[in-house]
Amino acid sequence: MRQRIDVLAAFDNGARNPRPLRFKLIEHGIKTTVNVGRIKRAEYLGSGGVTRIEYECETCNDGRAIDYKLIFFYRECRWEIEV
């Protein structure tokens, strides 16, 4: 399932891609802030140039690890989450 989300990201000096720090997710009608714990992998995808970047991330919540994928659409400057 994919959902469009708001993300706070940092653009490091000289880096070509943003680094997600935290995002807001709507669960059961309530907006929740989630901190990005660890970025396992970042993959550049698209034909004819980079059209999106997929980040495989992990966050610890109540002692258990939750894996998810954040997708940044480069040209639209839009974020989605896939759980």
C-alpha positions as CSV (number, residue, x, y, z in Angstrom):
1,M,0.0,0.0,0.0
2,R,1.3,3.5,-0.9
3,Q,0.4,6.7,0.8
4,R,1.5,10.3,0.0
5,I,3.3,11.8,3.0
6,D,5.0,15.0,4.2
7,V,8.7,14.5,4.8
8,L,11.3,16.6,6.6
9,A,14.5,16.0,4.6
10,A,18.0,17.5,4.6
11,F,20.0,18.3,1.5
12,D,23.7,17.9,2.5
13,N,26.2,20.2,0.9
14,G,27.3,18.7,-2.4
15,A,24.8,15.8,-2.3
16,R,22.5,15.2,-5.2
17,N,19.7,13.5,-3.2
18,P,17.8,14.5,0.0
19,R,18.2,12.5,3.2
20,P,14.9,11.9,4.9
21,L,14.8,12.7,8.7
22,R,11.2,12.3,9.7
23,F,7.7,12.1,8.2
24,K,4.0,12.5,9.0
25,L,1.8,9.5,8.4
26,I,-2.0,9.3,8.7
27,E,-3.1,6.2,10.6
28,H,-6.7,5.7,11.5
29,G,-7.4,9.4,10.7
30,I,-4.7,10.6,13.1
31,K,-1.5,12.2,11.8
32,T,1.6,10.7,13.5
33,T,5.2,11.8,13.3
34,V,7.8,9.1,12.6
35,N,11.6,9.5,12.9
36,V,13.6,7.7,10.2
37,G,15.9,5.5,12.3
38,R,18.2,4.1,9.7
39,I,18.5,4.2,5.9
40,K,19.6,0.7,4.8
41,R,19.8,1.4,1.1
42,A,19.1,4.1,-1.5
43,E,18.4,3.2,-5.1
44,Y,18.1,5.5,-8.1
45,L,15.4,4.4,-10.6
46,G,14.1,5.6,-13.9
47,S,14.9,5.5,-17.5
48,G,16.5,8.4,-19.3
49,G,17.7,9.9,-16.0
50,V,16.8,9.7,-12.3
51,T,13.0,10.0,-11.9
52,R,12.7,8.6,-8.4
53,I,14.9,7.5,-5.4
54,E,13.7,4.6,-3.3
55,Y,15.0,4.5,0.3
56,E,14.7,1.2,2.3
57,C,14.4,2.4,5.9
58,E,14.0,0.9,9.4
59,T,12.6,2.5,12.5
60,C,12.4,1.0,16.0
61,N,9.1,1.3,17.7
62,D,8.4,-0.2,21.2
63,G,11.4,-2.4,20.9
64,R,10.6,-3.9,17.4
65,A,12.0,-2.9,14.0
66,I,9.6,-1.7,11.4
67,D,10.8,-1.8,7.7
68,Y,9.3,0.5,5.1
69,K,10.2,2.1,1.8
70,L,10.2,5.9,1.2
71,I,10.0,7.0,-2.4
72,F,11.0,10.5,-3.6
73,F,9.8,11.5,-7.0
74,Y,12.5,13.8,-8.2
75,R,10.7,15.9,-10.8
76,E,7.5,16.3,-8.8
77,C,9.3,16.8,-5.5
78,R,6.8,14.5,-3.9
79,W,7.2,11.7,-1.3
80,E,5.3,8.4,-0.8
81,I,5.6,5.6,1.7
82,E,5.2,1.9,0.9
83,V,4.6,-0.4,3.8
